[in-house]
Amino acid sequence: MRLRTRTAYAFLTPYLLVFLTFWIWPIANSFWLSFLNTRSANWTFNPRMTWGRLLVDPAFANALWNTLLILVIQVPVMIALATVLAVLLNSPILKARGLFRFAFFAPVVVGEVAYAAMFRLLFNEFGIINKMLVAAGLTSIPWLSDPNAAMAVIIIALTWRWAGYNAIIILAGLQSIPEDVYEAATLDGVSKVRQFFYITLPLLKPVIILCVVISVIGTMQLFSEPFLITNRGGPGQATETLGLFLYRQGFGAFNFGYASAVAYTITALAIAISLLNLWLGKERE
């Protein structure tokens, strides 16, 4: 048994070395950096310049507000839409279900640059969205130059891209629900609407919570959409998220200590919000 154990660890050693070098060490080193003032010639231990700055930095507060705003609005809307899509895609009367499932999942496969360019073209001043509004007798909207409209574009883009992905996950949960439950409810005269709210949703609760947790983690790290669609969090810093703020501090201002503190703050917030969702979704006796 000892020989087997040693042999197993011998085979695992190359992976463990790579894991320690490129995963554990960067994480530990980043945590140490978060306590250093890296703006001076000689990096010095000064948590007030990193963690202390988080408490008084209006730019950080703005990025945190924008991220939480997207989280509170976009994630519930996307999960609700994904649940409805999953139910429709699971319907036995739907023809070519495989084609529709692929069509709703396809946005995830599209490259971020291509999809961001598409949304910039759709929502720019002379884009098809404004042309449709004018054709309907409405006023065109400065989607990318108005702060509220730019935030709406980010939310729409995220929902378009990830609703289908979450719908497929929820669809897998739907298909695991026994048909006998619905048959018994139908025999008892329960309507389809009541079946959805009293059977489908309660049984889908663990899957929906999983989707919420994944979405929360993704939103807390949001970077590509504000960087590519609204030109680095514009107009001004109206759509700057924590991920974009971290990038600007680390690779724009080369303030690696402060950027590391922001990174750990993002991680802590993502863990806290995810644990809160898991606690709220926990079964009560």
DOLUMMI-673981 format. One record per residue: x negated, y, z negated of N, C-alpha, C, CB in turn; residue in three letters. Coordinates in pm, whole numbers, padded with zeros to 5 digits, always signed. Glycine has a CB too. Example, Ala and Ser with C-alpha at 12.3 -4.5 7.8 and 13.67 -1.06 7.14 Angstrom:
<rs>
-01319-00569-00780-01230-00450-00780-01320-00330-00780-01131-00447-00905Ala-01285-00225-00708-01367-00106-00714-01290+00003-00787-01408-00060-00572Ser
</rs>
This chain:
<rs>
-00083-00121+00000+00000+00000+00000-00087+00126+00000+00094+00000-00122Met-00199+00123-00076-00287+00239-00077-00348+00263+00060-00398+00221-00181Arg-00386+00153+00128-00442+00166+00262-00339+00225+00357-00490+00031+00314Leu-00215+00180+00345-00108+00234+00430-00088+00384+00404+00025+00158+00406Arg-00089+00419+00275-00070+00560+00241-00184+00646+00296-00061+00576+00088Thr-00306+00600+00281-00419+00675+00332-00414+00687+00484-00550+00609+00290Arg-00373+00579+00549-00362+00582+00696-00256+00683+00740-00327+00441+00750Thr-00144+00683+00669-00036+00778+00703-00084+00922+00688+00087+00755+00614Ala-00152+00950+00577-00202+01086+00555-00313+01122+00653-00253+01101+00412Tyr-00390+01022+00696-00493+01048+00796-00432+01093+00927-00579+00923+00819Ala-00320+01030+00966-00251+01072+01088-00184+01208+01072-00147+00967+01128Phe-00140+01238+00949-00072+01366+00924-00169+01482+00907+00016+01355+00802Leu-00294+01452+00877-00391+01556+00847-00405+01663+00957-00526+01493+00823Thr-00417+01626+01086-00427+01732+01189-00309+01827+01188-00439+01670+01327Pro-00188+01772+01174-00070+01859+01169-00072+01947+01045+00058+01775+01172Tyr-00106+01889+00929-00108+01965+00806-00210+02079+00811-00137+01874+00688Leu-00323+02053+00874-00425+02157+00888-00374+02272+00975-00554+02099+00948Leu-00309+02237+01086-00251+02340+01173-00141+02416+01100-00195+02277+01303Val-00058+02343+01024+00051+02403+00949-00003+02501+00845+00136+02295+00880Phe-00106+02462+00773-00165+02549+00672-00231+02672+00735-00267+02472+00588Leu-00296+02651+00850-00370+02760+00914-00279+02862+00977-00464+02705+01019Thr-00175+02816+01048-00092+02907+01127+00044+02935+01066-00073+02852+01265Phe+00073+02878+00949+00204+02901+00888+00190+02947+00742+00288+02773+00894Trp+00134+02863+00658+00124+02897+00516+00028+03013+00493+00078+02775+00436Ile-00089+03011+00557-00186+03117+00535-00135+03254+00581-00316+03084+00607Trp-00075+03267+00700-00021+03398+00739+00087+03449+00643+00036+03390+00879Pro+00171+03357+00593+00276+03400+00501+00214+03451+00371+00373+03283+00472Ile+00118+03376+00317+00053+03418+00193-00026+03547+00213-00040+03308+00141Ala-00095+03558+00325-00174+03678+00351-00085+03801+00371-00262+03657+00475Asn+00030+03780+00436+00125+03890+00454+00179+03938+00319+00241+03847+00546Ser+00203+03845+00229+00252+03883+00096+00146+03967+00022+00289+03757+00012Phe+00020+03929+00035-00086+04007-00027-00099+04145+00038-00219+03930-00018Trp-00083+04148+00171-00090+04277+00241+00018+04374+00194-00077+04255+00390Leu+00133+04318+00154+00244+04405+00114+00213+04487-00011+00368+04322+00090Ser+00103+04457-00079+00063+04535-00197-00054+04629-00168+00026+04440-00311Phe-00100+04631-00043-00218+04709-00008-00180+04835+00069-00316+04626+00073Leu-00253+04941+00043-00242+05063+00124-00335+05047+00243-00279+05192+00040Asn-00279+05016+00358-00361+04989+00477-00379+05112+00564-00298+04878+00558Thr-00338+05228+00516-00355+05350+00593-00489+05417+00563-00240+05447+00565Arg-00559+05369+00461-00687+05427+00426-00800+05349+00493-00706+05428+00273Ser-00918+05405+00496-01033+05339+00558-01064+05208+00488-01156+05431+00556Ala-01062+05211+00354-01082+05091+00275-00947+05053+00213-01192+05111+00166Asn-00895+04938+00251-00765+04896+00201-00771+04877+00050-00718+04765+00270Trp-00677+04941-00020-00678+04937-00166-00543+04885-00217-00708+05076-00225Thr-00546+04828-00336-00424+04777-00399-00342+04896-00448-00458+04680-00518Phe-00225+04917-00386-00142+05031-00420+00004+05001-00383-00191+05159-00348Asn+00075+04925-00469+00215+04888-00439+00307+05008-00422+00269+04800-00548Pro+00270+05124-00481+00356+05242-00467+00364+05288-00322+00305+05356-00555Arg+00259+05261-00243+00258+05302-00103+00335+05205-00013+00115+05314-00054Met+00374+05091-00066+00447+04990+00013+00584+04965-00048+00366+04857+00021Thr+00586+04889-00158+00715+04858-00221+00781+04983-00277+00696+04755-00331Trp+00702+05072-00333+00760+05195-00386+00819+05283-00277+00655+05272-00461Gly+00756+05283-00161+00804+05366-00051+00941+05319+00000+00703+05365+00064Arg+00968+05188-00012+01096+05136+00034+01213+05205-00035+01104+04986+00009Leu+01194+05246-00158+01303+05304-00238+01334+05448-00199+01268+05299-00384Leu+01240+05515-00133+01258+05658-00104+01249+05690+00045+01156+05738-00179Val+01225+05592+00128+01205+05617+00271+01341+05627+00342+01118+05506+00335Asp+01380+05744+00392+01509+05756+00461+01514+05676+00591+01539+05902+00491Pro+01400+05656+00657+01398+05578+00780+01430+05432+00751+01260+05589+00850Ala+01377+05379+00641+01409+05242+00601+01557+05231+00564+01322+05198+00482Phe+01608+05329+00490+01749+05328+00452+01839+05330+00577+01782+05449+00361Ala+01801+05408+00677+01878+05413+00801+01877+05278+00872+01822+05522+00894Asn+01758+05214+00881+01749+05084+00946+01829+04979+00870+01602+05041+00958Ala+01824+04985+00737+01901+04890+00654+02051+04910+00676+01867+04907+00504Leu+02094+05035+00680+02237+05065+00703+02282+05013+00839+02263+05218+00693Trp+02202+05037+00943+02239+04991+01077+02248+04839+01082+02137+05042+01180Asn+02154+04771+01017+02154+04625+01018+02276+04571+00946+02027+04570+00953Thr+02307+04626+00829+02423+04579+00753+02553+04612+00825+02423+04640+00612Leu+02556+04725+00896+02676+04762+00972+02703+04660+01082+02660+04903+01033Leu+02598+04622+01154+02613+04519+01258+02655+04387+01195+02480+04501+01336Ile+02596+04356+01080+02627+04230+01012+02774+04224+00970+02538+04213+00889Leu+02823+04332+00913+02960+04334+00860+03064+04333+00972+02980+04456+00770Val+03034+04399+01084+03132+04409+01193+03117+04293+01292+03117+04542+01268Ile+02996+04271+01341+02976+04178+01451+02991+04032+01411+02841+04199+01510Gln+02935+03993+01298+02937+03851+01259+03080+03800+01237+02854+03830+01132Val+03166+03868+01157+03304+03818+01143+03380+03812+01275+03379+03905+01047Pro+03365+03916+01359+03435+03917+01489+03386+03801+01575+03414+04052+01563Val+03255+03779+01578+03199+03673+01661+03243+03535+01612+03047+03681+01663Met+03242+03513+01480+03281+03383+01425+03429+03356+01451+03251+03376+01274Ile+03513+03458+01436+03657+03442+01463+03679+03408+01610+03735+03570+01425Ala+03610+03481+01699+03622+03454+01842+03570+03315+01877+03547+03560+01923Leu+03458+03276+01815+03402+03143+01840+03496+03033+01795+03268+03129+01768Ala+03565+03054+01685+03660+02953+01636+03777+02937+01733+03713+02992+01496Thr+03829+03050+01781+03939+03044+01879+03892+02976+02007+03993+03187+01910Val+03773+03012+02054+03718+02949+02175+03702+02799+02157+03584+03012+02212Leu+03654+02758+02040+03633+02615+02013+03765+02539+02018+03566+02595+01877Ala+03870+02597+01961+04002+02533+01964+04052+02521+02108+04103+02611+01879Val+04034+02626+02188+04078+02623+02328+03996+02522+02409+04065+02763+02391Leu+03866+02516+02384+03780+02423+02457+03807+02278+02417+03633+02456+02433Leu+03868+02261+02301+03899+02125+02255+04038+02080+02297+03888+02117+02105Asn+04113+02169+02360+04250+02137+02398+04253+02028+02506+04322+02263+02447Ser+04336+01925+02489+04345+01818+02589+04409+01862+02721+04423+01702+02533Pro+04480+01974+02719+04546+02020+02842+04452+02105+02929+04671+02100+02808Ile+04334+02138+02876+04238+02218+02951+04166+02131+03053+04137+02285+02857Leu+04172+02170+03178+04103+02098+03284+03958+02146+03295+04177+02116+03418Lys+03871+02060+03341+03729+02091+03360+03668+02146+03231+03710+02192+03474Ala+03694+02077+03121+03645+02126+02992+03492+02136+02988+03693+02034+02880Arg+03426+02041+03052+03280+02044+03054+03226+02169+03120+03226+01922+03126Gly+03290+02212+03228+03248+02333+03299+03267+02457+03211+03326+02349+03429Leu+03381+02465+03145+03408+02581+03059+03312+02584+02940+03553+02578+03010Phe+03282+02468+02883+03189+02463+02770+03051+02512+02811+03180+02320+02714Arg+03007+02471+02929+02877+02517+02978+02881+02667+03005+02838+02441+03106Phe+02993+02716+03061+03003+02858+03095+02993+02946+02970+03135+02886+03167Ala+03056+02903+02860+03050+02984+02737+02917+02969+02665+03165+02946+02644Phe+02849+02857+02687+02718+02838+02624+02606+02904+02704+02689+02688+02608Phe+02629+02925+02833+02525+02974+02925+02458+03105+02883+02583+02991+03060Ala+02530+03204+02822+02461+03328+02786+02338+03309+02698+02556+03419+02716Pro+02336+03204+02616+02220+03179+02531+02098+03146+02614+02249+03066+02431Val+02120+03083+02730+02010+03040+02816+01949+03158+02891+02059+02934+02914Val+02029+03263+02913+01981+03379+02988+01868+03448+02911+02096+03479+03014Val+01762+03484+02980+01650+03553+02918+01690+03685+02857+01539+03574+03017Gly+01625+03723+02747+01663+03844+02676+01644+03969+02762+01582+03856+02549Glu+01537+03974+02839+01512+04092+02923+01619+04106+03030+01373+04083+02988Val+01655+03993+03094+01756+03997+03199+01892+04036+03143+01765+03860+03270Ala+01926+03980+03030+02058+04010+02973+02064+04154+02921+02090+03911+02860Tyr+01953+04205+02867+01950+04343+02822+01960+04439+02941+01822+04371+02743Ala+01891+04407+03049+01899+04490+03169+02040+04493+03225+01801+04439+03276Ala+02108+04379+03218+02246+04372+03266+02337+04464+03186+02299+04228+03259Met+02321+04463+03053+02406+04548+02970+02371+04696+02986+02395+04508+02823Phe+02245+04728+03010+02209+04867+03037+02273+04916+03167+02057+04883+03045Arg+02278+04830+03267+02341+04867+03394+02492+04879+03379+02307+04765+03502Leu+02551+04789+03300+02696+04793+03282+02741+04918+03207+02743+04670+03207Leu+02663+04960+03108+02708+05066+03018+02636+05199+03038+02691+05022+02876Phe+02556+05212+03143+02493+05343+03163+02596+05443+03217+02373+05332+03260Asn+02552+05566+03238+02645+05674+03274+02723+05644+03401+02569+05804+03291Glu+02658+05577+03497+02723+05547+03625+02754+05398+03639+02636+05593+03741Phe+02762+05327+03527+02786+05183+03528+02930+05147+03557+02745+05124+03397Gly+02953+05020+03575+03085+04971+03612+03188+04995+03503+03079+04824+03644Ile+03145+04994+03375+03239+05014+03265+03299+05155+03272+03169+04992+03129Ile+03215+05255+03291+03265+05393+03302+03349+05412+03428+03149+05493+03302Asn+03310+05346+03537+03390+05355+03660+03529+05297+03639+03320+05284+03775Lys+03537+05187+03564+03668+05127+03534+03751+05219+03445+03651+04990+03467Met+03685+05286+03349+03758+05379+03261+03813+05497+03341+03666+05430+03149Leu+03732+05551+03431+03776+05663+03514+03888+05620+03607+03659+05720+03595Val+03876+05499+03663+03981+05449+03752+04113+05430+03679+03938+05317+03815Ala+04105+05402+03549+04226+05385+03468+04280+05517+03415+04199+05291+03352Ala+04216+05629+03454+04263+05760+03411+04206+05804+03277+04410+05760+03404Gly+04104+05736+03229+04043+05769+03100+03913+05845+03123+04018+05642+03017Leu+03858+05896+03015+03732+05970+03021+03614+05874+03006+03726+06080+02911Thr+03509+05897+03084+03391+05812+03071+03325+05837+02936+03291+05840+03187Ser+03255+05737+02886+03191+05742+02754+03040+05737+02771+03241+05625+02665Ile+02968+05825+02703+02820+05819+02708+02769+05704+02619+02757+05955+02662Pro+02782+05584+02670+02757+05465+02588+02617+05463+02526+02776+05342+02671Trp+02517+05500+02601+02379+05485+02555+02321+05613+02495+02292+05440+02668Leu+02396+05723+02498+02346+05848+02441+02427+05895+02321+02347+05955+02546Ser+02538+05829+02291+02617+05860+02174+02589+05755+02066+02770+05865+02208Asp+02559+05796+01942+02521+05699+01839+02624+05590+01814+02496+05771+01710Pro+02752+05628+01800+02855+05528+01773+02878+05437+01893+02985+05596+01734Asn+02876+05496+02013+02896+05415+02134+02779+05319+02155+02913+05505+02257Ala+02657+05364+02127+02540+05277+02141+02547+05159+02045+02411+05357+02117Ala+02593+05185+01923+02610+05075+01827+02716+04978+01876+02649+05130+01689Met+02823+05029+01938+02926+04942+01992+02871+04853+02104+03043+05026+02045Ala+02782+04909+02187+02721+04830+02294+02638+04715+02236+02632+04921+02383Val+02561+04742+02130+02482+04638+02065+02573+04527+02013+02400+04696+01949Ile+02682+04564+01948+02775+04466+01893+02840+04384+02003+02883+04535+01809Ile+02880+04448+02112+02941+04377+02225+02842+04281+02288+02992+04477+02331Ile+02718+04326+02305+02615+04241+02366+02588+04118+02280+02486+04320+02387Ala+02575+04138+02150+02550+04024+02060+02666+03926+02061+02525+04074+01917Leu+02787+03978+02059+02905+03891+02061+02911+03812+02190+03033+03973+02044Thr+02883+03877+02304+02885+03809+02433+02783+03695+02436+02856+03908+02547Trp+02668+03720+02379+02562+03620+02390+02580+03502+02295+02429+03684+02364Arg+02626+03528+02172+02623+03424+02070+02758+03363+02036+02565+03479+01948Trp+02868+03420+02084+02999+03362+02053+03011+03221+02109+03112+03451+02108Ala+02968+03200+02234+02975+03068+02293+02888+02966+02223+02937+03075+02437Gly+02770+03009+02179+02679+02919+02105+02745+02869+01977+02546+02992+02072Tyr+02804+02962+01902+02873+02922+01779+02999+02842+01808+02909+03045+01696Asn+03064+02872+01920+03184+02795+01957+03150+02648+01980+03248+02855+02083Ala+03035+02620+02040+02995+02481+02064+02968+02410+01933+02870+02475+02154Ile+02907+02479+01837+02883+02419+01705+03016+02389+01636+02796+02512+01616Ile+03109+02485+01641+03240+02465+01579+03318+02357+01653+03321+02597+01577Ile+03299+02349+01784+03365+02245+01863+03321+02106+01816+03334+02262+02013Leu+03192+02091+01786+03144+01963+01734+03213+01929+01602+02991+01967+01714Ala+03235+02030+01518+03308+02007+01394+03453+01970+01419+03301+02129+01306Gly+03516+02034+01518+03654+02001+01553+03668+01856+01596+03704+02092+01664Leu+03573+01810+01674+03581+01674+01727+03558+01569+01621+03482+01656+01838Gln+03506+01609+01505+03486+01513+01396+03609+01499+01306+03366+01555+01311Ser+03711+01585+01329+03834+01576+01250+03919+01462+01304+03913+01711+01252Ile+03961+01367+01219+04041+01253+01268+04175+01299+01326+04067+01154+01153Pro+04213+01237+01436+04341+01270+01499+04459+01227+01412+04350+01204+01637Glu+04436+01130+01325+04545+01081+01239+04602+01193+01152+04495+00966+01150Asp+04516+01286+01112+04562+01396+01026+04665+01480+01100+04442+01485+00981Val+04637+01511+01227+04729+01592+01306+04856+01514+01340+04662+01639+01435Tyr+04842+01386+01367+04960+01304+01397+05054+01298+01278+04917+01162+01439Glu+04995+01282+01158+05079+01278+01038+05149+01412+01015+04995+01240+00915Ala+05077+01521+01039+05136+01653+01021+05247+01677+01123+05029+01761+01033Ala+05228+01631+01247+05330+01648+01350+05455+01570+01315+05277+01603+01487Thr+05439+01448+01263+05554+01366+01222+05629+01432+01107+05508+01225+01181Leu+05557+01507+01024+05622+01577+00913+05684+01709+00956+05523+01601+00802Asp+05673+01742+01085+05735+01863+01137+05653+01989+01118+05866+01882+01073Gly+05523+01976+01097+05437+02093+01079+05403+02151+01216+05307+02056+01000Val+05422+02281+01232+05395+02345+01361+05246+02350+01389+05455+02486+01364Ser+05211+02374+01516+05070+02381+01556+04998+02496+01485+05059+02397+01708Lys+05069+02608+01468+05007+02723+01403+04975+02691+01257+05100+02847+01410Val+05069+02628+01188+05045+02590+01049+04938+02483+01039+05174+02541+00983Arg+04931+02394+01135+04824+02294+01137+04687+02359+01147+04845+02196+01253Gln+04679+02465+01229+04552+02535+01246+04506+02598+01114+04564+02642+01354Phe+04600+02664+01044+04561+02737+00923+04548+02646+00800+04662+02846+00894Phe+04622+02537+00795+04622+02454+00675+04546+02322+00691+04762+02425+00635Tyr+04510+02287+00815+04434+02163+00837+04301+02193+00903+04515+02065+00922Ile+04308+02258+01020+04186+02279+01099+04086+02367+01026+04221+02342+01233Thr+04128+02487+00983+04034+02580+00918+03973+02525+00789+04106+02710+00888Leu+04054+02464+00699+03990+02407+00578+03888+02298+00609+04096+02351+00486Pro+03917+02212+00708+03823+02106+00741+03701+02158+00816+03892+01999+00823Leu+03716+02275+00881+03603+02335+00953+03519+02425+00863+03654+02415+01071Leu+03558+02441+00740+03491+02535+00650+03340+02515+00642+03550+02522+00512Lys+03290+02391+00624+03143+02375+00617+03073+02416+00747+03109+02230+00586Pro+03135+02387+00862+03074+02421+00990+03075+02573+01010+03148+02352+01106Val+03184+02638+00975+03193+02783+00988+03092+02852+00898+03335+02831+00956Ile+03075+02800+00776+02975+02857+00685+02836+02842+00743+02982+02789+00546Ile+02808+02727+00805+02679+02708+00872+02657+02814+00980+02670+02566+00933Leu+02759+02838+01061+02748+02939+01166+02728+03078+01108+02874+02938+01255Cys+02796+03107+00997+02780+03238+00933+02638+03256+00881+02881+03253+00817Val+02584+03152+00817+02448+03161+00763+02346+03181+00875+02413+03035+00681Val+02361+03104+00984+02270+03119+01099+02280+03260+01157+02302+03013+01208Ile+02403+03310+01167+02425+03444+01223+02368+03553+01133+02574+03468+01246Ser+02381+03536+01002+02326+03633+00908+02174+03639+00920+02366+03597+00763Val+02110+03523+00925+01965+03520+00938+01921+03586+01070+01913+03374+00932Ile+01993+03556+01178+01960+03615+01308+01980+03766+01309+02044+03552+01415Gly+02087+03813+01246+02115+03957+01244+02012+04033+01162+02255+03984+01189Thr+01969+03975+01051+01869+04041+00969+01736+04057+01043+01847+03964+00839Met+01711+03969+01141+01588+03977+01219+01607+04046+01354+01532+03839+01241Gln+01724+04105+01376+01760+04158+01507+01655+04257+01560+01895+04226+01500Leu+01607+04231+01680+01503+04315+01738+01526+04342+01887+01368+04251+01718Phe+01548+04237+01964+01547+04248+02110+01653+04343+02163+01566+04112+02172Ser+01776+04333+02113+01885+04413+02169+01865+04563+02149+02016+04371+02106Glu+01837+04610+02025+01813+04755+02013+01685+04800+02082+01806+04794+01866Pro+01587+04713+02093+01462+04751+02158+01482+04765+02309+01353+04648+02128Phe+01557+04671+02369+01570+04666+02515+01692+04741+02568+01576+04523+02560Leu+01804+04733+02498+01929+04792+02550+01936+04941+02520+02050+04721+02491Ile+01908+04979+02397+01923+05120+02359+01788+05191+02348+01997+05131+02226Thr+01687+05135+02415+01556+05201+02425+01494+05228+02288+01568+05332+02502Asn+01459+05119+02220+01390+05124+02091+01474+05190+01981+01259+05199+02106Arg+01600+05148+01975+01684+05195+01866+01748+05330+01885+01607+05197+01744Gly+01752+05379+02006+01810+05510+02032+01962+05508+02034+01759+05563+02164Gly+02025+05623+02054+01961+05756+02060+01909+05799+01923+02060+05862+02113Pro+01791+05858+01922+01725+05888+01795+01688+05756+01730+01815+05974+01702Gly+01735+05735+01610+01720+05607+01541+01857+05549+01506+01634+05625+01412Gln+01957+05579+01588+02096+05543+01556+02120+05393+01558+02190+05610+01652Ala+02043+05318+01635+02062+05173+01641+01935+05098+01598+02102+05130+01783Thr+01848+05166+01527+01726+05099+01480+01760+05001+01368+01621+05202+01431Glu+01718+04877+01382+01743+04774+01283+01616+04751+01200+01789+04642+01350Thr+01628+04665+01099+01513+04637+01014+01400+04571+01093+01554+04548+00898Leu+01436+04483+01186+01334+04418+01268+01259+04517+01355+01397+04312+01355Gly+01332+04612+01411+01269+04714+01495+01187+04812+01410+01375+04790+01575Leu+01237+04843+01291+01164+04930+01200+01032+04865+01157+01250+04963+01076Phe+01037+04735+01130+00915+04660+01095+00815+04667+01208+00948+04513+01061Leu+00861+04646+01331+00773+04650+01447+00710+04788+01462+00850+04611+01576Tyr+00791+04892+01443+00740+05028+01459+00634+05061+01354+00856+05129+01452Arg+00655+05013+01231+00557+05039+01126+00429+04958+01147+00617+05007+00990Gln+00446+04831+01187+00329+04746+01199+00246+04770+01324+00371+04605+01196Gly+00314+04781+01439+00242+04789+01566+00248+04927+01631+00297+04687+01661Phe+00326+05018+01570+00328+05155+01618+00240+05244+01533+00470+05209+01620Gly+00262+05236+01399+00184+05316+01306+00066+05239+01247+00273+05366+01193Ala+00056+05109+01277-00051+05023+01224-00055+05027+01071-00187+05065+01281Phe+00064+05041+01012+00076+05040+00867+00117+04898+00825+00182+05147+00816Asn+00020+04807+00827+00051+04666+00808+00098+04634+00666-00071+04583+00842Phe+00050+04707+00568+00095+04683+00432+00242+04713+00415+00014+04766+00335Gly+00285+04829+00464+00427+04866+00454+00513+04773+00538+00448+05013+00498Tyr+00465+04736+00657+00539+04644+00743+00556+04509+00675+00466+04626+00878Ala+00456+04463+00602+00467+04336+00530+00571+04344+00420+00332+04295+00471Ser+00575+04459+00350+00678+04477+00247+00817+04475+00308+00654+04609+00171Ala+00833+04537+00426+00962+04536+00496+00998+04394+00537+00958+04628+00620Val+00900+04318+00584+00925+04180+00626+00976+04095+00510+00797+04118+00684Ala+00914+04110+00393+00959+04032+00278+01093+04081+00226+00856+04039+00166Tyr+01122+04208+00244+01253+04259+00207+01361+04199+00297+01256+04413+00215Thr+01333+04190+00427+01426+04127+00521+01451+03982+00481+01372+04135+00666Ile+01345+03911+00449+01357+03771+00409+01442+03758+00283+01219+03709+00386Thr+01415+03842+00185+01490+03835+00059+01638+03866+00081+01432+03932-00043Ala+01668+03967+00163+01807+04002+00191+01878+03889+00265+01813+04130+00273Leu+01810+03829+00364+01870+03719+00439+01900+03601+00348+01777+03675+00553Ala+01808+03569+00259+01829+03458+00165+01945+03490+00071+01701+03428+00084Ile+01946+03613+00018+02051+03651-00077+02190+03647-00014+02023+03791-00133Ala+02203+03702+00107+02333+03705+00173+02375+03564+00212+02329+03796+00297Ile+02281+03481+00256+02312+03343+00293+02357+03263+00170+02189+03275+00357Ser+02288+03281+00057+02328+03212-00066+02465+03259-00113+02224+03236-00177Leu+02493+03387-00095+02626+03439-00131+02734+03373-00046+02631+03593-00113Leu+02708+03360+00083+02805+03292+00171+02825+03147+00131+02761+03300+00316Asn+02716+03080+00097+02725+02939+00055+02804+02928-00076+02584+02877+00039Leu+02782+03025-00166+02855+03021-00293+03004+03049-00272+02796+03123-00391Trp+03034+03146-00187+03174+03177-00158+03245+03060-00091+03184+03301-00070Leu+03169+02984-00009+03228+02872+00063+03226+02742-00014+03159+02853+00191Gly+03171+02747-00137+03163+02624-00217+03300+02579-00259+03074+02645-00339Lys+03320+02449-00256+03450+02395-00295+03475+02420-00443+03457+02243-00263Glu+03592+02471-00475+03630+02493-00613+03718+02378-00661+03702+02627-00629Arg+03695+02334-00784+03775+02225-00838+03914+02277-00875+03706+02162-00961Glu
</rs>
